Amino acid sequence: MTISQFFQIFPFLSTARGRLGEELENKLQDAAAVRRESSTARLRTESALSGALGNVADTYGTATRAIEEEVQRDERTLFDIRNTLEEIGKEILWTKQRAASLLDNLRLEERGKTRQLWRLQTLTYRPGPDHIRDGPARRCDAEMLSAEQRSAFASGKLETSRDLLARLQHEKDRQTLALEKIAKKLFIERENCLGIRRTIKLEGRS
């Protein structure tokens, strides 16, 4: 018995065979369509990921350049602050030395005034004619007046030096605080730069 004769005897089997063939064909077509959609989706995903990674790399590069420029500006600022602090330190040292010299001069003038006052008192109570005592007494008065003027001048200069020293110390404290802030900022910026570079390297490897 041939196959055609068999299906002639059992016609319902022929119908079932045709139905199964159609279903199988439909399933094959559906599977092919799914494969095409999957391939298209994969290509789109790869393209999107490639574009996104390119954008990330560009963003990282821009951020790195911006941070590097900021680091350079802050390094120049740090250099200027250190130079300013060095100049302030020299000014403070010079002002302290001048104040010490003025204080020594003031002490010398005070001792000179004390000696002249003692001489004047000695001349006042020395026995003898007035005209003999008048000349030395006038010279003594003039020397005392000159000593008082020099003492007042030294006192004024000393006070000015102390005011200048206080202002210099205040400026030194202000510059030191600015130095600490810029140093911390520079440390953070350098760490950020290193972090971005590591990230770019990792992204490039992946």
CNS distance restraints for C-alpha pairs under 8 A (distance, minus, plus):
assign (resid   1 and name CA) (resid   5 and name CA) 6.21 0.50 0.50
assign (resid   1 and name CA) (resid   6 and name CA) 6.69 0.50 0.50
assign (resid   2 and name CA) (resid   6 and name CA) 6.20 0.50 0.50
assign (resid   3 and name CA) (resid   7 and name CA) 6.27 0.50 0.50
assign (resid   4 and name CA) (resid   8 and name CA) 6.11 0.50 0.50
assign (resid   5 and name CA) (resid   9 and name CA) 6.28 0.50 0.50
assign (resid   6 and name CA) (resid  10 and name CA) 6.25 0.50 0.50
assign (resid   7 and name CA) (resid  11 and name CA) 5.24 0.50 0.50
assign (resid   7 and name CA) (resid  12 and name CA) 7.88 0.50 0.50
assign (resid   7 and name CA) (resid  13 and name CA) 6.41 0.50 0.50
assign (resid   7 and name CA) (resid  14 and name CA) 5.67 0.50 0.50
assign (resid  10 and name CA) (resid  14 and name CA) 7.26 0.50 0.50
assign (resid  11 and name CA) (resid  15 and name CA) 6.63 0.50 0.50
assign (resid  12 and name CA) (resid  16 and name CA) 6.25 0.50 0.50
assign (resid  13 and name CA) (resid  17 and name CA) 6.08 0.50 0.50
assign (resid  14 and name CA) (resid  18 and name CA) 6.32 0.50 0.50
assign (resid  15 and name CA) (resid  19 and name CA) 6.31 0.50 0.50
assign (resid  16 and name CA) (resid  20 and name CA) 6.15 0.50 0.50
assign (resid  17 and name CA) (resid  21 and name CA) 6.17 0.50 0.50
assign (resid  18 and name CA) (resid  22 and name CA) 6.28 0.50 0.50
assign (resid  19 and name CA) (resid  23 and name CA) 6.24 0.50 0.50
assign (resid  20 and name CA) (resid  24 and name CA) 6.03 0.50 0.50
assign (resid  21 and name CA) (resid  25 and name CA) 6.11 0.50 0.50
assign (resid  22 and name CA) (resid  26 and name CA) 6.13 0.50 0.50
assign (resid  23 and name CA) (resid  27 and name CA) 6.13 0.50 0.50
assign (resid  24 and name CA) (resid  28 and name CA) 6.15 0.50 0.50
assign (resid  25 and name CA) (resid  29 and name CA) 6.20 0.50 0.50
assign (resid  26 and name CA) (resid  30 and name CA) 6.09 0.50 0.50
assign (resid  27 and name CA) (resid  31 and name CA) 6.04 0.50 0.50
assign (resid  28 and name CA) (resid  32 and name CA) 6.16 0.50 0.50
assign (resid  29 and name CA) (resid  33 and name CA) 6.16 0.50 0.50
assign (resid  30 and name CA) (resid  34 and name CA) 6.14 0.50 0.50
assign (resid  31 and name CA) (resid  35 and name CA) 6.18 0.50 0.50
assign (resid  32 and name CA) (resid  36 and name CA) 6.22 0.50 0.50
assign (resid  33 and name CA) (resid  37 and name CA) 6.18 0.50 0.50
assign (resid  34 and name CA) (resid  38 and name CA) 6.01 0.50 0.50
assign (resid  35 and name CA) (resid  39 and name CA) 6.05 0.50 0.50
assign (resid  36 and name CA) (resid  40 and name CA) 6.10 0.50 0.50
assign (resid  37 and name CA) (resid  41 and name CA) 5.98 0.50 0.50
assign (resid  38 and name CA) (resid  42 and name CA) 6.01 0.50 0.50
assign (resid  39 and name CA) (resid  43 and name CA) 6.20 0.50 0.50
assign (resid  40 and name CA) (resid  44 and name CA) 6.18 0.50 0.50
assign (resid  41 and name CA) (resid  45 and name CA) 6.01 0.50 0.50
assign (resid  42 and name CA) (resid  46 and name CA) 6.07 0.50 0.50
assign (resid  43 and name CA) (resid  47 and name CA) 6.09 0.50 0.50
assign (resid  44 and name CA) (resid  48 and name CA) 6.03 0.50 0.50
assign (resid  45 and name CA) (resid  49 and name CA) 6.00 0.50 0.50
assign (resid  46 and name CA) (resid  50 and name CA) 5.99 0.50 0.50
assign (resid  47 and name CA) (resid  51 and name CA) 6.16 0.50 0.50
assign (resid  48 and name CA) (resid  52 and name CA) 6.02 0.50 0.50
assign (resid  49 and name CA) (resid  53 and name CA) 5.97 0.50 0.50
assign (resid  50 and name CA) (resid  54 and name CA) 6.12 0.50 0.50
assign (resid  51 and name CA) (resid  55 and name CA) 6.16 0.50 0.50
assign (resid  52 and name CA) (resid  56 and name CA) 6.10 0.50 0.50
assign (resid  53 and name CA) (resid  57 and name CA) 6.07 0.50 0.50
assign (resid  53 and name CA) (resid 203 and name CA) 7.69 0.50 0.50
assign (resid  54 and name CA) (resid  58 and name CA) 6.16 0.50 0.50
assign (resid  55 and name CA) (resid  59 and name CA) 6.03 0.50 0.50
assign (resid  56 and name CA) (resid  60 and name CA) 6.02 0.50 0.50
assign (resid  57 and name CA) (resid  61 and name CA) 6.03 0.50 0.50
assign (resid  57 and name CA) (resid 200 and name CA) 6.48 0.50 0.50
assign (resid  57 and name CA) (resid 203 and name CA) 7.91 0.50 0.50
assign (resid  58 and name CA) (resid  62 and name CA) 6.11 0.50 0.50
assign (resid  59 and name CA) (resid  63 and name CA) 6.05 0.50 0.50
assign (resid  60 and name CA) (resid  64 and name CA) 5.96 0.50 0.50
assign (resid  60 and name CA) (resid 196 and name CA) 6.39 0.50 0.50
assign (resid  60 and name CA) (resid 200 and name CA) 6.97 0.50 0.50
assign (resid  61 and name CA) (resid  65 and name CA) 6.20 0.50 0.50
assign (resid  62 and name CA) (resid  66 and name CA) 6.18 0.50 0.50
assign (resid  63 and name CA) (resid  67 and name CA) 6.12 0.50 0.50
assign (resid  64 and name CA) (resid  68 and name CA) 6.02 0.50 0.50
assign (resid  64 and name CA) (resid 193 and name CA) 5.82 0.50 0.50
assign (resid  64 and name CA) (resid 196 and name CA) 6.68 0.50 0.50
assign (resid  64 and name CA) (resid 197 and name CA) 7.61 0.50 0.50
assign (resid  65 and name CA) (resid  69 and name CA) 6.14 0.50 0.50
assign (resid  66 and name CA) (resid  70 and name CA) 6.23 0.50 0.50
assign (resid  67 and name CA) (resid  71 and name CA) 6.03 0.50 0.50
assign (resid  67 and name CA) (resid 189 and name CA) 6.38 0.50 0.50
assign (resid  67 and name CA) (resid 190 and name CA) 7.99 0.50 0.50
assign (resid  67 and name CA) (resid 192 and name CA) 7.87 0.50 0.50
assign (resid  67 and name CA) (resid 193 and name CA) 6.57 0.50 0.50
assign (resid  68 and name CA) (resid  72 and name CA) 6.23 0.50 0.50
assign (resid  68 and name CA) (resid 189 and name CA) 7.94 0.50 0.50
assign (resid  68 and name CA) (resid 190 and name CA) 7.97 0.50 0.50
assign (resid  68 and name CA) (resid 193 and name CA) 7.15 0.50 0.50
assign (resid  69 and name CA) (resid  73 and name CA) 6.30 0.50 0.50
assign (resid  70 and name CA) (resid  74 and name CA) 6.10 0.50 0.50
assign (resid  70 and name CA) (resid 189 and name CA) 7.91 0.50 0.50
assign (resid  71 and name CA) (resid  75 and name CA) 5.98 0.50 0.50
assign (resid  71 and name CA) (resid 186 and name CA) 6.15 0.50 0.50
assign (resid  71 and name CA) (resid 189 and name CA) 6.51 0.50 0.50
assign (resid  71 and name CA) (resid 190 and name CA) 7.21 0.50 0.50
assign (resid  72 and name CA) (resid  76 and name CA) 6.30 0.50 0.50
assign (resid  73 and name CA) (resid  77 and name CA) 6.26 0.50 0.50
assign (resid  74 and name CA) (resid  78 and name CA) 5.97 0.50 0.50
assign (resid  74 and name CA) (resid 182 and name CA) 6.66 0.50 0.50
assign (resid  74 and name CA) (resid 186 and name CA) 6.67 0.50 0.50
assign (resid  75 and name CA) (resid  79 and name CA) 6.13 0.50 0.50
assign (resid  75 and name CA) (resid 186 and name CA) 7.50 0.50 0.50
assign (resid  76 and name CA) (resid  80 and name CA) 6.21 0.50 0.50
assign (resid  77 and name CA) (resid  81 and name CA) 6.12 0.50 0.50
assign (resid  77 and name CA) (resid 182 and name CA) 7.91 0.50 0.50
assign (resid  78 and name CA) (resid  82 and name CA) 6.19 0.50 0.50
assign (resid  78 and name CA) (resid 179 and name CA) 6.40 0.50 0.50
assign (resid  78 and name CA) (resid 182 and name CA) 6.63 0.50 0.50
assign (resid  78 and name CA) (resid 183 and name CA) 7.34 0.50 0.50
assign (resid  79 and name CA) (resid  83 and name CA) 6.29 0.50 0.50
assign (resid  80 and name CA) (resid  84 and name CA) 6.10 0.50 0.50
assign (resid  81 and name CA) (resid  85 and name CA) 6.08 0.50 0.50
assign (resid  81 and name CA) (resid 175 and name CA) 6.49 0.50 0.50
assign (resid  81 and name CA) (resid 178 and name CA) 7.80 0.50 0.50
assign (resid  81 and name CA) (resid 179 and name CA) 6.48 0.50 0.50
assign (resid  82 and name CA) (resid  86 and name CA) 6.16 0.50 0.50
assign (resid  82 and name CA) (resid 179 and name CA) 7.54 0.50 0.50
assign (resid  83 and name CA) (resid  87 and name CA) 6.26 0.50 0.50
assign (resid  84 and name CA) (resid  88 and name CA) 6.09 0.50 0.50
assign (resid  84 and name CA) (resid 175 and name CA) 7.79 0.50 0.50
assign (resid  85 and name CA) (resid  89 and name CA) 6.02 0.50 0.50
assign (resid  85 and name CA) (resid 172 and name CA) 6.22 0.50 0.50
assign (resid  85 and name CA) (resid 175 and name CA) 6.70 0.50 0.50
assign (resid  85 and name CA) (resid 176 and name CA) 7.50 0.50 0.50
assign (resid  86 and name CA) (resid  90 and name CA) 6.37 0.50 0.50
assign (resid  87 and name CA) (resid  91 and name CA) 6.23 0.50 0.50
assign (resid  88 and name CA) (resid  92 and name CA) 6.04 0.50 0.50
assign (resid  88 and name CA) (resid 168 and name CA) 6.47 0.50 0.50
assign (resid  88 and name CA) (resid 171 and name CA) 7.86 0.50 0.50
assign (resid  88 and name CA) (resid 172 and name CA) 6.50 0.50 0.50
assign (resid  89 and name CA) (resid  93 and name CA) 6.19 0.50 0.50
assign (resid  89 and name CA) (resid 172 and name CA) 7.77 0.50 0.50
assign (resid  90 and name CA) (resid  94 and name CA) 6.14 0.50 0.50
assign (resid  91 and name CA) (resid  95 and name CA) 5.97 0.50 0.50
assign (resid  91 and name CA) (resid 168 and name CA) 7.59 0.50 0.50
assign (resid  92 and name CA) (resid  96 and name CA) 6.07 0.50 0.50
assign (resid  92 and name CA) (resid 165 and name CA) 6.09 0.50 0.50
assign (resid  92 and name CA) (resid 168 and name CA) 6.47 0.50 0.50
assign (resid  92 and name CA) (resid 169 and name CA) 7.44 0.50 0.50
assign (resid  93 and name CA) (resid  97 and name CA) 6.24 0.50 0.50
assign (resid  94 and name CA) (resid  98 and name CA) 6.17 0.50 0.50
assign (resid  95 and name CA) (resid  99 and name CA) 5.98 0.50 0.50
assign (resid  95 and name CA) (resid 161 and name CA) 6.14 0.50 0.50
assign (resid  95 and name CA) (resid 164 and name CA) 7.58 0.50 0.50
assign (resid  95 and name CA) (resid 165 and name CA) 6.40 0.50 0.50
assign (resid  96 and name CA) (resid 100 and name CA) 6.09 0.50 0.50
assign (resid  96 and name CA) (resid 161 and name CA) 7.75 0.50 0.50
assign (resid  96 and name CA) (resid 165 and name CA) 7.36 0.50 0.50
assign (resid  97 and name CA) (resid 101 and name CA) 6.19 0.50 0.50
assign (resid  98 and name CA) (resid 102 and name CA) 6.08 0.50 0.50
assign (resid  98 and name CA) (resid 161 and name CA) 7.49 0.50 0.50
assign (resid  99 and name CA) (resid 103 and name CA) 6.05 0.50 0.50
assign (resid  99 and name CA) (resid 157 and name CA) 7.98 0.50 0.50
assign (resid  99 and name CA) (resid 158 and name CA) 5.56 0.50 0.50
assign (resid  99 and name CA) (resid 161 and name CA) 5.94 0.50 0.50
assign (resid  99 and name CA) (resid 162 and name CA) 7.21 0.50 0.50
assign (resid 100 and name CA) (resid 104 and name CA) 6.23 0.50 0.50
assign (resid 101 and name CA) (resid 105 and name CA) 6.25 0.50 0.50
assign (resid 102 and name CA) (resid 106 and name CA) 6.05 0.50 0.50
assign (resid 102 and name CA) (resid 154 and name CA) 5.77 0.50 0.50
assign (resid 102 and name CA) (resid 155 and name CA) 7.65 0.50 0.50
assign (resid 102 and name CA) (resid 157 and name CA) 7.28 0.50 0.50
assign (resid 102 and name CA) (resid 158 and name CA) 5.97 0.50 0.50
assign (resid 103 and name CA) (resid 107 and name CA) 6.23 0.50 0.50
assign (resid 103 and name CA) (resid 154 and name CA) 7.51 0.50 0.50
assign (resid 103 and name CA) (resid 155 and name CA) 7.91 0.50 0.50
assign (resid 103 and name CA) (resid 158 and name CA) 6.92 0.50 0.50
assign (resid 104 and name CA) (resid 108 and name CA) 6.26 0.50 0.50
assign (resid 105 and name CA) (resid 109 and name CA) 6.13 0.50 0.50
assign (resid 105 and name CA) (resid 151 and name CA) 7.83 0.50 0.50
assign (resid 105 and name CA) (resid 154 and name CA) 7.04 0.50 0.50
assign (resid 106 and name CA) (resid 110 and name CA) 6.17 0.50 0.50
assign (resid 106 and name CA) (resid 150 and name CA) 8.00 0.50 0.50
assign (resid 106 and name CA) (resid 151 and name CA) 5.51 0.50 0.50
assign (resid 106 and name CA) (resid 154 and name CA) 5.94 0.50 0.50
assign (resid 106 and name CA) (resid 155 and name CA) 6.91 0.50 0.50
assign (resid 107 and name CA) (resid 111 and name CA) 6.22 0.50 0.50
assign (resid 108 and name CA) (resid 112 and name CA) 6.10 0.50 0.50
assign (resid 109 and name CA) (resid 113 and name CA) 6.08 0.50 0.50
assign (resid 109 and name CA) (resid 147 and name CA) 5.75 0.50 0.50
assign (resid 109 and name CA) (resid 148 and name CA) 7.48 0.50 0.50
assign (resid 109 and name CA) (resid 150 and name CA) 7.15 0.50 0.50
assign (resid 109 and name CA) (resid 151 and name CA) 5.81 0.50 0.50
assign (resid 110 and name CA) (resid 114 and name CA) 6.22 0.50 0.50
assign (resid 110 and name CA) (resid 147 and name CA) 7.72 0.50 0.50
assign (resid 110 and name CA) (resid 151 and name CA) 7.17 0.50 0.50
assign (resid 111 and name CA) (resid 115 and name CA) 6.29 0.50 0.50
assign (resid 112 and name CA) (resid 116 and name CA) 6.18 0.50 0.50
assign (resid 112 and name CA) (resid 144 and name CA) 7.89 0.50 0.50
assign (resid 112 and name CA) (resid 147 and name CA) 7.00 0.50 0.50
assign (resid 113 and name CA) (resid 117 and name CA) 6.00 0.50 0.50
assign (resid 113 and name CA) (resid 144 and name CA) 5.61 0.50 0.50
assign (resid 113 and name CA) (resid 147 and name CA) 6.14 0.50 0.50
assign (resid 113 and name CA) (resid 148 and name CA) 7.25 0.50 0.50
assign (resid 114 and name CA) (resid 118 and name CA) 6.20 0.50 0.50
assign (resid 115 and name CA) (resid 119 and name CA) 6.22 0.50 0.50
assign (resid 116 and name CA) (resid 120 and name CA) 6.05 0.50 0.50
assign (resid 116 and name CA) (resid 140 and name CA) 5.99 0.50 0.50
assign (resid 116 and name CA) (resid 141 and name CA) 7.81 0.50 0.50
assign (resid 116 and name CA) (resid 143 and name CA) 7.23 0.50 0.50
assign (resid 116 and name CA) (resid 144 and name CA) 6.11 0.50 0.50
assign (resid 117 and name CA) (resid 121 and name CA) 6.19 0.50 0.50
assign (resid 117 and name CA) (resid 140 and name CA) 7.83 0.50 0.50
assign (resid 117 and name CA) (resid 144 and name CA) 7.35 0.50 0.50
assign (resid 118 and name CA) (resid 122 and name CA) 6.13 0.50 0.50
assign (resid 119 and name CA) (resid 123 and name CA) 6.10 0.50 0.50
assign (resid 119 and name CA) (resid 140 and name CA) 7.30 0.50 0.50
assign (resid 120 and name CA) (resid 124 and name CA) 6.06 0.50 0.50
assign (resid 120 and name CA) (resid 137 and name CA) 5.87 0.50 0.50
assign (resid 120 and name CA) (resid 140 and name CA) 6.18 0.50 0.50
assign (resid 120 and name CA) (resid 141 and name CA) 7.49 0.50 0.50
assign (resid 121 and name CA) (resid 125 and name CA) 6.35 0.50 0.50
assign (resid 122 and name CA) (resid 126 and name CA) 5.98 0.50 0.50
assign (resid 123 and name CA) (resid 133 and name CA) 6.09 0.50 0.50
assign (resid 123 and name CA) (resid 136 and name CA) 7.56 0.50 0.50
assign (resid 123 and name CA) (resid 137 and name CA) 6.52 0.50 0.50
assign (resid 124 and name CA) (resid 133 and name CA) 7.20 0.50 0.50
assign (resid 124 and name CA) (resid 137 and name CA) 7.58 0.50 0.50
assign (resid 126 and name CA) (resid 133 and name CA) 7.86 0.50 0.50
assign (resid 128 and name CA) (resid 132 and name CA) 7.21 0.50 0.50
assign (resid 128 and name CA) (resid 133 and name CA) 7.75 0.50 0.50
assign (resid 129 and name CA) (resid 133 and name CA) 7.02 0.50 0.50
assign (resid 130 and name CA) (resid 134 and name CA) 6.03 0.50 0.50
assign (resid 131 and name CA) (resid 135 and name CA) 7.15 0.50 0.50
assign (resid 132 and name CA) (resid 136 and name CA) 7.87 0.50 0.50
assign (resid 133 and name CA) (resid 137 and name CA) 6.04 0.50 0.50
assign (resid 134 and name CA) (resid 138 and name CA) 6.05 0.50 0.50
assign (resid 135 and name CA) (resid 139 and name CA) 6.33 0.50 0.50
assign (resid 136 and name CA) (resid 140 and name CA) 6.00 0.50 0.50
assign (resid 137 and name CA) (resid 141 and name CA) 6.11 0.50 0.50
assign (resid 138 and name CA) (resid 142 and name CA) 6.17 0.50 0.50
assign (resid 139 and name CA) (resid 143 and name CA) 6.13 0.50 0.50
assign (resid 140 and name CA) (resid 144 and name CA) 6.13 0.50 0.50
assign (resid 141 and name CA) (resid 145 and name CA) 6.14 0.50 0.50
assign (resid 142 and name CA) (resid 146 and name CA) 6.14 0.50 0.50
assign (resid 143 and name CA) (resid 147 and name CA) 6.03 0.50 0.50
assign (resid 144 and name CA) (resid 148 and name CA) 6.06 0.50 0.50
assign (resid 145 and name CA) (resid 149 and name CA) 6.20 0.50 0.50
assign (resid 146 and name CA) (resid 150 and name CA) 6.18 0.50 0.50
assign (resid 147 and name CA) (resid 151 and name CA) 5.94 0.50 0.50
assign (resid 148 and name CA) (resid 152 and name CA) 6.06 0.50 0.50
assign (resid 149 and name CA) (resid 153 and name CA) 6.13 0.50 0.50
assign (resid 150 and name CA) (resid 154 and name CA) 6.06 0.50 0.50
assign (resid 151 and name CA) (resid 155 and name CA) 6.04 0.50 0.50
assign (resid 152 and name CA) (resid 156 and name CA) 6.15 0.50 0.50
assign (resid 153 and name CA) (resid 157 and name CA) 6.20 0.50 0.50
assign (resid 154 and name CA) (resid 158 and name CA) 5.93 0.50 0.50
assign (resid 155 and name CA) (resid 159 and name CA) 6.15 0.50 0.50
assign (resid 156 and name CA) (resid 160 and name CA) 6.18 0.50 0.50
assign (resid 157 and name CA) (resid 161 and name CA) 6.06 0.50 0.50
assign (resid 158 and name CA) (resid 162 and name CA) 6.18 0.50 0.50
assign (resid 159 and name CA) (resid 163 and name CA) 6.23 0.50 0.50
assign (resid 160 and name CA) (resid 164 and name CA) 6.11 0.50 0.50
assign (resid 161 and name CA) (resid 165 and name CA) 5.97 0.50 0.50
assign (resid 162 and name CA) (resid 166 and name CA) 6.18 0.50 0.50
assign (resid 163 and name CA) (resid 167 and name CA) 6.28 0.50 0.50
assign (resid 164 and name CA) (resid 168 and name CA) 6.04 0.50 0.50
assign (resid 165 and name CA) (resid 169 and name CA) 6.05 0.50 0.50
assign (resid 166 and name CA) (resid 170 and name CA) 6.17 0.50 0.50
assign (resid 167 and name CA) (resid 171 and name CA) 6.16 0.50 0.50
assign (resid 168 and name CA) (resid 172 and name CA) 6.01 0.50 0.50
assign (resid 169 and name CA) (resid 173 and name CA) 6.20 0.50 0.50
assign (resid 170 and name CA) (resid 174 and name CA) 6.22 0.50 0.50
assign (resid 171 and name CA) (resid 175 and name CA) 6.04 0.50 0.50
assign (resid 172 and name CA) (resid 176 and name CA) 5.99 0.50 0.50
assign (resid 173 and name CA) (resid 177 and name CA) 6.19 0.50 0.50
assign (resid 174 and name CA) (resid 178 and name CA) 6.28 0.50 0.50
assign (resid 175 and name CA) (resid 179 and name CA) 6.01 0.50 0.50
assign (resid 176 and name CA) (resid 180 and name CA) 6.27 0.50 0.50
assign (resid 177 and name CA) (resid 181 and name CA) 6.29 0.50 0.50
assign (resid 178 and name CA) (resid 182 and name CA) 6.12 0.50 0.50
assign (resid 179 and name CA) (resid 183 and name CA) 6.00 0.50 0.50
assign (resid 180 and name CA) (resid 184 and name CA) 6.24 0.50 0.50
assign (resid 181 and name CA) (resid 185 and name CA) 6.19 0.50 0.50
assign (resid 182 and name CA) (resid 186 and name CA) 5.99 0.50 0.50
assign (resid 183 and name CA) (resid 187 and name CA) 6.24 0.50 0.50
assign (resid 184 and name CA) (resid 188 and name CA) 6.37 0.50 0.50
assign (resid 185 and name CA) (resid 189 and name CA) 6.14 0.50 0.50
assign (resid 186 and name CA) (resid 190 and name CA) 6.06 0.50 0.50
assign (resid 187 and name CA) (resid 191 and name CA) 6.20 0.50 0.50
assign (resid 188 and name CA) (resid 192 and name CA) 6.13 0.50 0.50
assign (resid 189 and name CA) (resid 193 and name CA) 6.14 0.50 0.50
assign (resid 190 and name CA) (resid 194 and name CA) 6.24 0.50 0.50
assign (resid 191 and name CA) (resid 195 and name CA) 6.11 0.50 0.50
assign (resid 192 and name CA) (resid 196 and name CA) 6.14 0.50 0.50
assign (resid 193 and name CA) (resid 197 and name CA) 6.24 0.50 0.50
assign (resid 194 and name CA) (resid 198 and name CA) 6.19 0.50 0.50
assign (resid 195 and name CA) (resid 199 and name CA) 6.20 0.50 0.50
assign (resid 196 and name CA) (resid 200 and name CA) 6.16 0.50 0.50
assign (resid 197 and name CA) (resid 201 and name CA) 6.25 0.50 0.50
assign (resid 198 and name CA) (resid 202 and name CA) 6.21 0.50 0.50
assign (resid 199 and name CA) (resid 203 and name CA) 6.07 0.50 0.50
assign (resid 200 and name CA) (resid 204 and name CA) 6.03 0.50 0.50
assign (resid 201 and name CA) (resid 205 and name CA) 6.22 0.50 0.50
assign (resid 202 and name CA) (resid 206 and name CA) 6.22 0.50 0.50
